[in-house]
Amino acid sequence: MVVAQVALSLILLSTGGLIVRSFEQLLRTNPGFNPDGLLTMRVPMPQQLFPKPEDSRALQNRVHMTLASLPDVTGVSATTALPMTAGPNQTPIGIAGAPANTGNPEHDRPLVDVIATRAGYVEVMRMRVLSGRAFNEARGGGVREAIVDRAFANFFFPAGSPIGATVPFRDNSAIIVGVVEQARQYDLHKDGRPQLYLRAEDWDFASRTLSFAVRTSRPPNALIPDVQAMIRRIDPRLAVTQVRTMSEIIDEALSQQRLGAVLLGGFALGALLLAALGLFGVVSGSVTRRRHELAMRLVLGADYGRVLRLVLGEGAILVGLGVLIGVPGVYAAGGLIRGVLVGVSPSDPLTLTAVAIGLALVALAACYVPARRVLDIDPARSLRL
């Protein structure tokens, strides 16, 4: 039973260690923007209250300017789809004459996340501009502009620059003015679909519901009462929903991974505790059962250190057998969880080494504590009993 407990604890500790390491790597993943200091909220503009797109757009401008006037606010913008909340407009997009076109419509028109944003969005989210520029506040000659992400640029223009290319969308088109790093829309640890950013002020579909992003130099949650009060003063009919910091959005997106890491870590520690208790009991029972034998060894000239090593060896054999049985299980379990690991190999040497050292230390302590009772043996008295 003790051997089985050691083997099981080795498997669970290794698996739990890999999951925890993976979660740590996930927390360090660059989401394509800076979530610190960002407060987000949705401000719907229902059609029954604002039947014309220009009415809702004018109100969005007022909300934008009001939020920008709040103390400690360093930037404001809005979008139809915040990162890590999904919800973008998924549309097949094709660019006539793009270098990567093959003539196959299924290949040349991939499904693209179309996201409308107000001017200043790239700066407020602190997205990295790879080439070109972000949207300008001023629009000249009614020109519609677009920004694409790296995945979009690599798909259509693998060996060139997309700047200046025209992207058709619905019954209009937009000119690409910039390329940005992808902001993760669905999963923090992997790229999503190619992304096309359109300036919200140019399109009617962006006039109904926008999520505002407010960058502040103070804790974002401290800004919530001021934001709600000022929007109510603009128009009491406006509803402010989903008021969250961007850090909270990311935490919510990682909740399943966090729960899995905690549960598996708890099972691993439980198995380790059971193995330690089993070893403690076996070694303690061995000292009690062999007390006369050990006393005789001491009488015949064995020193206490040698007798102590003899008792510890019994526990070490059990641990060694458990490890030999558990090692194949460690590799088998690593293969099963390979698909959920992020930035960590199932045979990650750092994790497996740390698990081995930790298990060895716990096993040594579980064996040594009861084995120390050997030092309390009085040979003469034990032989008289």
Buried (B, 14 or more C-beta within 10 A) or exposed (E): EBBBBBBBBBBBBBBBBBBBBBBEBBBEBEBBBBBEBBBBBBBBBEEEEBEEBEBBBEBBEEBBEBBBEBEBBEBBBBBBBBBBBBBBBEBEBBBEEBEBBEEEEEEBBBEBBBBBBBBBBBBBBBBBBBBBEBBEEEBEEEEBBBBBBBBBBBBBBEEEEBBEBEBEBEEEEBEBBBBBBBBBBBBBBEBBBBBBBBBBBBBEBBBBBBBBBBBBEEEBBEBBEBBEEBBEEBBEEBEBEEBBBBBBBBBEBBEEBBEBBBEBBEBBBEBBBBBBEBBBBBBBEBBEEBBEEBBBBBEEEBEBEEBBEBBBEBBBEBBBBBBEBBBEBBEEBBEEBEEBBBEBBBBBEEBBEBBBEBBEEBBBEBBBBBBBBBEEBEBEEBEEE
